[in-house]
Amino acid sequence: MGGEPSLPESLSAYRVRPIDVVLTPSLSFRLFEVKNQPDRYWSKIWPAAVATSQWLLQGPRISASTPIKELGCGPALVSLTLAHLGYEVEASDREPGALALAALNIEQSGLRGISVRFLDWAITEASPSDFLVGSDILYEPDSPPVLFELIESRGLLLPGGKLVLSASEARRHVVYELVHRLKASGYTHEETFREVSFRGRTEQISISALGRPA
């Protein structure tokens, strides 16, 4: 493959391939993802990340006094979109392969203002932020209470801050469980839907924007 990058050690056991992700007629990213790893959620670009990126591009300017944190960043498409918009961003994940893949894509993009950080929701302490974003990051039944504990009880999201979560139809019910918990704690909630065509398929992606009370 022409132009294949030198891989970090964490990715040396995998094969990567380039993929062109078109977000608007004037903006696309050439990213790398891992080939033939269907059971590794971090290894590829998902339609929810495309939908979130398009939503951010078309939405109002974000008021953020701290770096925006992408949770479960995987290949870091959303972080790259935010950096393109001029924000300072922290791409986080708990998988070493995901962090290496994110770092590779950030380096290839040439964009500035993005850092890569390890974050295990259950055990890692992290500096709080006033804007968190995650795309298709809730898979397991125990994920909503763990993320609720991190965001609300351990204060990853600052008072008055915003959390944005997108999900495919198959995983929407897991997101709704977290939304229910947060609304019970006084969070506001607005949901929109985006139709995304990606890899020859069209999907309806839900985007939930939640606001923490000030």
C-alpha positions in Angstrom: 0.0 0.0 0.0 1.6 3.2 -1.1 2.2 5.8 1.6 1.5 3.4 4.5 2.7 5.0 7.7 5.3 3.7 10.2 3.1 2.0 12.9 3.5 2.5 16.6 4.4 -0.6 18.6 0.8 -0.8 19.9 -0.4 -1.3 16.3 2.4 -3.5 15.0 0.3 -6.6 15.3 -2.4 -5.2 13.1 -2.8 -4.3 9.5 -4.1 -0.8 8.8 -5.8 0.7 5.8 -6.7 4.2 4.7 -10.2 5.4 4.5 -11.5 8.7 3.1 -14.3 10.1 5.3 -16.3 12.9 3.6 -18.1 15.1 6.1 -19.1 18.0 3.8 -18.4 18.8 0.1 -15.4 20.9 1.3 -14.1 18.8 4.2 -12.9 15.2 4.3 -10.3 13.3 6.3 -8.0 10.5 5.2 -7.8 8.3 8.3 -6.3 4.9 9.1 -8.3 2.1 10.6 -7.5 -1.5 11.5 -8.4 -4.2 9.0 -10.4 -7.3 9.8 -11.0 -6.7 13.5 -14.8 -6.7 13.7 -14.8 -7.5 17.5 -12.6 -4.5 18.3 -14.9 -1.5 18.5 -12.0 1.0 18.6 -10.5 -0.2 15.4 -12.7 1.4 12.8 -14.8 4.5 11.9 -18.4 4.1 12.8 -21.4 6.0 11.3 -22.2 7.6 14.6 -18.8 9.3 14.6 -19.6 10.6 11.1 -23.0 11.9 12.3 -21.4 13.6 15.4 -18.8 15.3 13.3 -21.4 16.6 10.8 -23.5 17.8 13.7 -20.6 19.7 15.2 -19.7 21.3 11.9 -23.3 22.5 11.4 -24.0 23.5 15.0 -23.4 26.7 16.9 -20.0 27.7 18.3 -19.2 25.7 21.5 -18.4 27.7 24.6 -15.6 25.8 26.1 -13.1 27.1 28.7 -11.3 23.8 29.0 -10.2 21.2 26.4 -13.1 19.3 24.9 -12.8 15.6 25.8 -13.8 12.9 23.3 -14.6 9.7 25.2 -13.8 6.4 23.5 -12.1 8.2 20.7 -11.1 5.2 18.6 -9.6 6.6 15.4 -10.3 10.1 16.6 -12.5 11.4 13.8 -14.6 13.6 16.1 -11.5 15.0 17.8 -10.0 15.9 14.4 -13.3 17.6 13.4 -13.2 19.6 16.6 -9.5 20.6 16.0 -10.4 21.6 12.5 -13.0 24.0 14.1 -10.2 25.5 16.2 -10.9 23.9 19.6 -8.4 22.4 22.0 -9.2 18.7 22.2 -8.3 15.7 24.3 -8.9 12.3 22.6 -9.3 9.6 25.3 -9.7 5.8 25.3 -8.7 2.9 27.5 -7.5 0.7 24.6 -3.7 1.0 23.8 -4.5 0.2 20.2 -7.1 3.0 20.0 -4.7 5.5 21.5 -2.0 4.5 19.0 -4.5 4.7 16.1 -5.7 8.1 17.3 -2.1 9.4 17.6 -1.3 8.1 14.1 -4.3 9.9 12.5 -3.6 13.1 14.4 0.0 13.0 13.1 -1.1 12.3 9.6 -3.7 15.1 9.7 -1.2 17.8 10.6 -3.8 19.5 12.9 -2.7 21.0 16.1 -4.4 21.3 19.5 -5.1 17.6 20.1 -3.7 15.5 22.8 -4.2 11.8 23.4 -4.9 10.5 26.9 -5.6 7.1 28.6 -9.0 7.1 30.3 -10.6 4.1 31.9 -14.0 5.2 33.1 -14.0 2.9 36.1 -10.6 3.8 37.6 -8.9 6.8 36.0 -9.0 10.2 37.5 -9.1 13.0 34.9 -9.3 16.7 34.8 -12.9 18.0 34.4 -14.2 19.5 31.2 -17.2 21.7 30.3 -17.8 19.7 27.1 -17.7 15.9 26.6 -18.5 14.0 23.4 -18.8 10.3 22.6 -19.9 8.4 19.5 -21.4 4.9 19.9 -19.4 4.3 23.1 -22.0 2.5 25.2 -22.1 -1.2 24.5 -22.4 -3.2 27.7 -25.2 -3.2 30.2 -22.9 -1.9 33.0 -21.6 1.0 30.9 -24.3 3.6 31.8 -23.8 3.4 35.6 -20.0 3.5 35.2 -20.2 6.5 32.9 -22.8 8.2 35.1 -20.5 7.8 38.1 -17.6 9.3 36.2 -19.5 12.3 34.8 -21.8 13.1 37.7 -20.4 11.7 40.9 -16.7 12.1 40.1 -17.3 15.4 38.3 -15.7 14.8 34.9 -18.4 17.2 33.5 -18.3 20.7 35.1 -21.5 22.4 36.3 -23.1 24.1 33.4 -21.3 21.8 30.9 -22.6 19.8 28.0 -22.4 16.1 27.2 -23.1 14.9 23.6 -23.7 11.2 22.9 -24.5 9.7 19.5 -25.7 6.1 18.9 -26.8 3.8 16.2 -30.3 2.2 16.4 -28.8 -1.0 17.8 -27.2 0.8 20.8 -29.7 3.6 21.4 -31.4 1.8 24.3 -28.1 1.7 26.3 -27.7 5.5 25.8 -31.3 6.1 26.9 -30.5 4.3 30.2 -27.7 6.9 30.9 -30.0 9.7 29.7 -32.7 8.6 32.1 -30.2 8.7 35.0 -28.8 12.1 34.1 -32.3 13.6 33.6 -33.2 12.4 37.1 -30.2 14.4 38.3 -31.5 17.6 36.7 -29.8 17.5 33.3 -31.6 18.9 30.3 -31.9 16.7 27.2 -32.4 17.4 23.5 -32.4 14.7 20.9 -32.0 15.0 17.2 -31.6 12.4 14.4 -29.2 12.4 11.5 -29.3 10.1 8.4 -25.8 9.0 7.5 -24.7 7.2 4.4 -21.4 5.4 5.0 -19.8 2.3 3.6 -22.7 1.8 1.3 -25.3 1.8 4.1 -27.7 4.4 5.4 -28.4 4.6 9.1 -30.4 6.8 11.4 -28.1 8.1 14.2 -29.5 9.7 17.4 -27.6 12.6 18.9 -28.4 13.4 22.6 -27.2 16.8 23.9 -27.4 16.9 27.7 -26.7 19.9 29.9 -25.5 19.6 33.5 -27.2 22.1 35.9 -25.0 25.1 36.8 
